[in-house]
Amino acid sequence: MTITIQDNATHTTAAIESLGAQLVSFKDASGKEYIWQRNPDIWPRCSPLLFPVVGNCRNGRTRFEGEWFEMEKHGFCKESDFTVVRQSDHTVTFRLAANAQTRRSYPYEFVLSLTYRLKNGVLLLDYCVENSDSREICYGIGSHPGFVCPLEKEESFEDYQLEFETEEDTCAMPYDLQSLQFDAEGKGLVLSHTRVLPLSYELFRGDAIYFDSIRSRRVSLVHRHTRRGIEVSYPGFETIAFWTPYGKNAPFLCIEPWNSCAIRSDEDDEFLHRHHVQILKPGETKCYPMEIRIL
């Protein structure tokens, strides 16, 4: 089932599928599409919700309280059918509660909701996790929207750049494609006293660009000259990654705010020991806001 919401003031629209609560469309008043339209030969998704794990676990499994569980990359939400619990012309809320299927890989009781709301042309997202268990729960959570890039046929991917909210002086953590983990001791792409990262496909030879430490909580993907593009604000998330599949010249870039990440070389297999892991006491709820704005 696909739900479409709209902002009557600006005539922007967004469409979300109940399968995975996945954003499948975000259009401006002219009907211009900003979300990658899926292609199974390149990437069959467009905006999966990452929970209760971000990225992969070592050998596809992890331990919760000492017990082993099989866990697929990015978790089970992308294959879960969410229930619509609230809907109006401009907002919709999707909900997923623990069930027999989720308990096979994640032992905790939880309620996960994702609300989409259009206001003044801005798409506001709110990810909320409720601990409905009798014990503490731990989890990772992240967003993975793919944005059309380039926006026009006569443009190229290299015409675009990322512009951060503030000047950054940080280094990306490289992903080891042989051991399938982030190399915590390695050094990847460096941002040295700059707000700007010019794009090229070659940047993604080693998979995602992941900044474990970054000051900005807003980033824009824009054409260098026309200044058209999108802006993503992620005040609810501690880290961010960028990805497009290397070698495919794919016309999109994913902007991925994360809490947690794929397994790191300096982590063991106990999930609670992962960096940026989220912890909730029984009865607690935590929400993670995010905004997408068309420029």
Secondary structure, 3 states (H helix, E strand, C coil): CEEEEEECCCCEEEEEECECCEEEEEECCCCCECECCCECCCECCCCCEEECCCCCCHHHEEEECCEEEECCCCECHHHCECEEEEECCCEEEEEEECCHHHHCCCCCCEEEEEEEEEECCEEEEEEEEEECCCCCEEECEEECCEEECCCCCCCCHHHEEEEEEEEEEEECCCEECCCCEECCCCCCCEEEEEEEEECCHHHHCCCCEEECCCCCCEEEEEECCCCCEEEEECCCCCEEEEECCCCCCCCEEEEEEEECCCCECCCCCEHHHCCCCEEECCCCEEEEEEEEEEC
